[in-house]
Amino acid sequence: MTSRVGLALSGGGVRAMIFHAGMLQWLANASRLESVSVISTVSGGSLITGLIYRLNDWKWPSSEQYLNKVFPEVRRLLTTFCLQSEARKLMVMRPSNWRHLLSRANVLASAISECWGINVTMDALQTDCEWSINATTAETGKRFRFKQGRCGDYETGYAAARHFPLSEAMAASAAYPLLIGPLRINASKLQWFKRAAWGGTTEDEQSTPAPFERLHLMDGGIYDNLGMEPLFDIGKKIPKSGIDFIIVSDAGASLVRQPLHAQWNWKRLSRILEISMDQARALRIRPFVNAIIENPSLGRYYQIGSVPENALKKFATEEMNTRSDNFWLSSAECFRASHWPTDLKMVSEEEFDLISRHGFETAKWNEILFSRENLTKLANN
């Protein structure tokens, strides 16, 4: 693997957090975390990345640090604390939070700060690794990101965010409509700068008034649940500047086939949103998958729910020939892991181990599949 790796971690609530944690465990076992130079995250991906930074003194961990320090503590926290319940308690017990009844991401940010100890501002991150925390601006419909001490979208403009609470940026990225509600920020208190034309640089930016007094930031998955946009040029099918290799970890929920709910049931609106997000995801991932099939040195796509034995059955690999009955997770176990609810509830140790193992194995079997020997076999079939 090359030295400049871009890592995209999708949304998907606690399921995504644990799947990504397992995938990163495999990368750490292969001593590859040191190669990560750019991270782009959405929702659950943003939550796990913020937690990783918190557990490693606000630095992106080395492979050894992740294995010995970070991963065990992630397991402990996600099997001990229920972030969803803690946010609900803060809403009920603190009357000052009642004003956030329709913007509960602000309360989620408080829970992240108090339960996980993420009580610092964006400038606390001490790393050469560039991290984009992605949300969606409700007012413009564009990708709102927190990145390198700045925040904004290209239509609203960009403002300094060094003193913006990290917990609020993470909560904005995870603010799923209907279930959590948006994070509300007072845009009029920030100084915004905007480029005069598309393709300009920061040197071309000019001061501009906030287009809205308040901005409502929603789940980044509404715009791009994979977090791929900062890393991959879909039109050219190549990594963006400064990246040699892209890893996309996709723990998003599969679209379930089901009857449509009654007209006035809120779940009908939720269903429409799910369909739109699923189609947007498909349009983004297809060119990426086609690109890595043509050129495996470009990247990897790790998809939750994929079954290792189905992917590797064409190859007489040593791993397949010598496997015991529990060498790989079964198709039923992969299904169970991939259909874990998209929420922020506490999980049991058994549930954590299942989903994280699925993430670990998904990364592992992809490397087996893309080995030089097996690619040759695939080409000859």
Phi, psi and omega in degrees: 000142183284175190277342183244097184256132172258131186243120177249121181245119187284175171275176180143024176063211182293331177301314179294319180304314185286319177301314178297321180300318178292320178298317179293329175299319178294317178300321179293320177300328179269008179058045184248355180295332180294342181275348183288121180243340180223134178233134176233124189228154178224135169050246180301327176295324177290322181294315181291324180293317177299321179293321177298314177300316180300319184281351179238037175057040174067026175236148173294130189282154166285169179300318180295317179297320180296314184291318188270336187237308190285306186301313178300325181285325174301314179301317181295315184292318184284345176256006181242319185249140174255100184299324181295316179293321180295321177296320179296320179297318180296326178293317185283318190275344181243103181304334179295341179274350183297335178293346179260024182303323181258004176223062190287353175298331176297324178285322176301321178300320178296320179295319177299318180294315187278322183278321184257355180073022178270079187241034181244171176263172185301330183286358178282342182292120182250087185201151172274354181279127182274119184246121173258118175262114191257133174230188177231129178280118182297324185288328184248341183076013183259167177284116177265127181230149170255119187204127175049048175079009179231163176215156177142183171227167189292340179272320178286321188111186184230145181227159177294138182227018183298329181258014177280132181300130179300323180299325180288323177296318179295318180294321177299319181295334183255012188278076183292132181301151178074315182276316183246314183091161189284163170271128182257127177235150179273096184291333184291345180270356180254151176267118186258146177230142185221144178280143185292330183214157178297136179093000178287177179246176178298334179291339180272355187289144178233150179298139182217144178289153177297128182290339179222145179296320177233147174245143178244115185259125183245174181314129179296341180292341177296323181270313182201096185288351179266341183070026186277336191305320180289349188250327192232131176272105185296320182296315182271346181058046178221157175296150177285168188308135176089001181236135178256331189215131183245132173246121176250117178256110188251104178247024178291155181289142173287147178284115183280136175280123185201159176296153178283137181287166181302158189302321185262010176277130182299339181291340176293317177296320178298321180297318178299319178296318180298318179296316181298317180293323180295319179291321178297320178298314181298319181294331179278320189280330183301311179295329179291314179297317177300322181293319182282337173292319178289326183218088183299342179284357181278327182170191179220151175235114180255111185250125176297143180094346179287142186257122185300318183294327177294322182285327187259002187295340180282347189245135178272064182281156178299322181300324181280324184288328185258009185292144169271181184297338181243026179296313175246155171296144179285169178297324178294321180290321177297319178298315180298316180296317185286339181258018174294141185302150175272083179217187181238034181277161176291147177243162175280165178298321179297318180292319177300313183296324179295309185290320179292323176296322178298317177297317179299310183292326179297319176292321183294311184290334175296322178292324175297314182298321185265012176295155183302319182296315183286329175296324177295318179296319181296320181294331182273350182280000000 
